[in-house]
Amino acid sequence: MKAGWESKKLGAFAALVSTGPFGSVLHKSDYVDKGVPLVNPINLVGERIVPDPTKLIDKLTTKRLNNYVLQEGDIVVGRRGEIGRCAVVGADESGWVCGTGSFFIRPLPTTNSQFLAHLIRSDSYREKLEHASTGATMKNMSNSTLSDLIVAIPPLPEQQRIVTLLDEAFDGIATAKANAEKNLLNARALFKSYRQSVLSQRGEVWLDKSLGELCDIKHGFAFKSEFFVESGRHVLLTPGNFYESGGYRDRGEKQKYYAAGIPKGFVLAEGDLLVAMTEQAAGLLGSPILVPESGKFLHNQRLGLVTPKSGVAWANEYFFHVFNTEAVRHAIHASATGVKVRHTSPTKIGEVKVSFPSSVSEQLELVGRLLEFEQETQRLESIYQQKLAALDELKKSLLHQAFSGAL
């Protein structure tokens, strides 16, 4: 440990480490439309405190909970969920009330609030807190876990120097991240714009028809959830596996396989074209997908299987892009009904007008151009994603240096 640094329990550097009020003293019935905000873990966004307009209490309740009223310089720490999430109370949040899911630390005058907050957020200290917390599904931290955390803290002038360095570095990182995120969005928008341009520049022999004249759209089967198991051969394909702009995604979670007898005609083949018939997730209604693998995925009732009518010049790869154009997506959204879950039907989708080349060869030539451009934009996306990951690692590295005395 660097000379001059003191290693003690966190509680020794604070005038107070307190848990928020228990549920027995704060009830939903205490919430009002206008009043003083509560600060729960969900309100700790990034390194800021963002109030929830549905979690407000009146002056009388605030007075009753006087022991939990926050002061400028206090540090609010989430005690469940993401361990180490915290934010410093500023002048605007002074007078707000610590919620039931949070702790608050009131540092001694010899301890800089921002320094202590940065310390709690650093990987090494978060890992210590997480290791000492309980709970399998959601981690819960006790008051003693936080108070008894052994921390190393330098004299106040050194704390202030480190905070200044970190704030300057983090401001630069935030700017760089904002630029990388903007470039990432621009790369994605660039492909959408290019696709729109390619599919709107009509060739000599293009046709205008309704989808109902070109294809049939068949609902899937209502597979019963009680027949799903942890492993097997066939997995249900749902709109949740769609990207908003079209395409398959593995959501990184354990798949549910169907164990019962599978009705004939509902196992999908590679290259099958499907369209989402319900708004299972925001922006997904009308989103298409090309099935990535034969014999694995099941066609469920929320998806429409799109198949061309006899004699129609139709390439699934081309019409996948047609379904992703703004005009078609807008028309499908406009056809939807429902309040809680919006949905459409094959008949309504069949009314949507589209333009397309009259030959499959020309359709596939355009698909090739789109694929080439998409690969380039994906390369750009990968560069920006790598840059964002590197910036996150840089921030972690700076925090590690700061609290190991190397900064």
Stockholm file with secondary structure:
# STOCKHOLM 1.0

chainA/1-407         MKAGWESKKLGAFAALVSTGPFGSVLHKSDYVDKGVPLVNPINLVGERIVPDPTKLIDKLTTKRLNNYVLQEGDIVVGRRGEIGRCAVVGADESGWVCGTGSFFIRPLPTTNSQFLAHLIRSDSYREKLEHASTGATMKNMSNSTLSDLIVAIPPLPEQQRIVTLLDEAFDGIATAKANAEKNLLNARALFKSYRQSVLSQRGEVWLDKSLGELCDIKHGFAFKSEFFVESGRHVLLTPGNFYESGGYRDRGEKQKYYAAGIPKGFVLAEGDLLVAMTEQAAGLLGSPILVPESGKFLHNQRLGLVTPKSGVAWANEYFFHVFNTEAVRHAIHASATGVKVRHTSPTKIGEVKVSFPSSVSEQLELVGRLLEFEQETQRLESIYQQKLAALDELKKSLLHQAFSGAL
#=GR chainA/1-407 SS CCTTCEEEEGGGGEEEEEECCCTTTCCGGGEEEEEEEEECGGGEETTEECCCTTSEECHHHHHHTGGGBCCTTCEEEECBSSTTCEEECCTTTTTCEECTTEEEEEECTTSCHHHHHHHHHSHHHHHHHHHHCBCSSSCBCCHHHHHTCEEEECCHHHHHHHHHHHHHHHHHHHHHHHHHHHHHHHHHHHHHHHHHHHHHSCCSSEEEEEHHHHEEEEECBCCCGGGEESSCSCEEECGGGBCTTSCBCCCSSCCCEECSCCCTTCBCCTTCEEEECBCSSTTCTTCEEECCSTTTEEEBTTEEEEEECTTCCCCHHHHHHHHTSHHHHHHHHHHCBCSSSCBCCHHHHHTCEEEEESSHHHHHHHHHHHHHHHHHHHHHHHHHHHHHHHHHHHHHHHHHHHHTTCC
#=GC SS_cons         CCTTCEEEEGGGGEEEEEECCCTTTCCGGGEEEEEEEEECGGGEETTEECCCTTSEECHHHHHHTGGGBCCTTCEEEECBSSTTCEEECCTTTTTCEECTTEEEEEECTTSCHHHHHHHHHSHHHHHHHHHHCBCSSSCBCCHHHHHTCEEEECCHHHHHHHHHHHHHHHHHHHHHHHHHHHHHHHHHHHHHHHHHHHHHSCCSSEEEEEHHHHEEEEECBCCCGGGEESSCSCEEECGGGBCTTSCBCCCSSCCCEECSCCCTTCBCCTTCEEEECBCSSTTCTTCEEECCSTTTEEEBTTEEEEEECTTCCCCHHHHHHHHTSHHHHHHHHHHCBCSSSCBCCHHHHHTCEEEEESSHHHHHHHHHHHHHHHHHHHHHHHHHHHHHHHHHHHHHHHHHHHHTTCC
//
